[in-house]
Each structure stands twice: as C-alpha cells, then as structure tokens.
Amino acid sequence: MIFGIFFVAFIFSFQISATPKAIIIIRHGEKSPDKSNVNLDQKGCERAAALAPYFVGRDLFKDLKITKIFAQQPDSKDASMRPIETITPTANLLKLPINKDYTKEEIGELTNHILTHKNCDGHVVLICWAHEKIYEMVSLFGVKNHKKKWHGDVFDRTLIINFNGDKIDQYRDLPQRLLYGDSTN
C-alpha cells in the first residue's frame, strides 16, 4: 500500500521535458483608443492580414515553419479579443488550430505547457499576447538579456527564441516591417 502511494506520487511529480525548436512571440495588432473596445482597429486588422504572408513567405521563417499557435484567452479581467483576431489569418493560412487555453495572467502555465508537453517538442510555437506580459513570458522561457518593458504604442516587433537541445541558442527582437510607419530597426 505505502509503495503504491509513493509510486503514484513519484509519477505525478515527474514532468515530461520538451524543447521546442523555436518560440515566436508577437503582440496583438493595433487597438482603438476607446478602452471599452475589445477588438482590433483598422490598422490592427491590416497587421493581422499582413502577418500570415510574413510568417509563410519571409526568408527569416523558411526554417521556422509554425506548427503550434497560442493566443491569449479573453476572461472577466481582460476581455480583449485582439490576440485571437491578430493570429486568426495566420492560423487559417497554415490550417492550424489556435490554443486559447490560457488567460493573460496564466503565462506561467502557458510556458510550463510549452516546455514540458511532448506535443510541443521540436515544434515551432507562435504566441500572440498582450504587451504587459510578453517580457515576463520571455524570462520564463529562460532568456536573460532582454528589454524589461514593452511600450504600449509598439505593435510591430517579433521575438524569436531558438533552441539547440534544451538550451537557448539565439534570442532576437526584430522589426516586422509590415505596415507604413513600422519600425525599421
């Protein structure tokens, strides 16, 4: 009996380790100045439409074929639909489902899922989230040297974390250069 209890406790305490090939993180597209509006504004819709060919057609992503997509789930504290709206054209083009299991505050659970579940092992994972949590998320993935704050008026960055084995091989913070006015560096 005691052996059985210890065996069950051991099994449940053991976590499967997974290492994605890469993790790509973006912020949702532009939003209205009206804080009650939970949807993308016109420019946000344009960015969402431009992201699909960006992820499929740019040389930057020729070896980073996205195979898993996560977007922030709306909840009672943050009802924003913008992350889902931003990534839907990309998901449709790639014929991939969007995992919406995690709310804005559940980034610990999200990163744990990606780093421990075999269904993410070896995959290129795309995440679309609210800017307030992105660099905290980057830290949870193990990146040490990164910016500490994502400014509220920045919508045009792509963060890429490449893994080699179970170690971070490279971290990049790149401009998307998709729409007029986007950053060039």
Steps between C-alpha positions, in 0.01 A plus 500: 500500500770752602708406195196569280450847651867590449493367144192707414652810665822445301315465172300820555806699608693404187456741213572413143759737358454645154711739298336690218712570194408867538251729668373806315321767704304795367269757649146526374426758230406862553203596711255784530566777752152414636588270791158333489569371145640145529563460126774600256470837332545542122882504517492197732291312243750599231786370716314173563451454125867583430636260763385186315722554191774636729524170688465287186694695239796674665845340483526554875241226549607253229647269769240599760175349376238575765330183625333617826312824571398645836296817561389665820150395605258777597371489858308718744811709584609549139236437234730596211445302183801665334754214542258251343400744225865576425606141453188358331606581140835325562327198658258483207779515243701232682186294572592485870276525805557780750554385857303747717532316830688773689395845617722809511617426855563127440838538332666268752259224405547578129881490513489185714272333244730589210816391682365175647247349259625269229247645255723812487832313482688592182222734385505866402254668733337837424354698791288816474449685831444834671813715529497528881592132540728434204840566660399317816413208271837530325671473841297189585625340179854560628619810314720711730593810299196673361311826531304531821197688369295476182368850434128541448534659156716220351318238290762416237758272664568128465694321773663169407654257747694219326593188693788258448426194707364628830699826489418835345714536190388846391259777601395767251277808526418597142288763324214358295507773232149415387313831497573863433657650812641173633841513662796428273736383774 
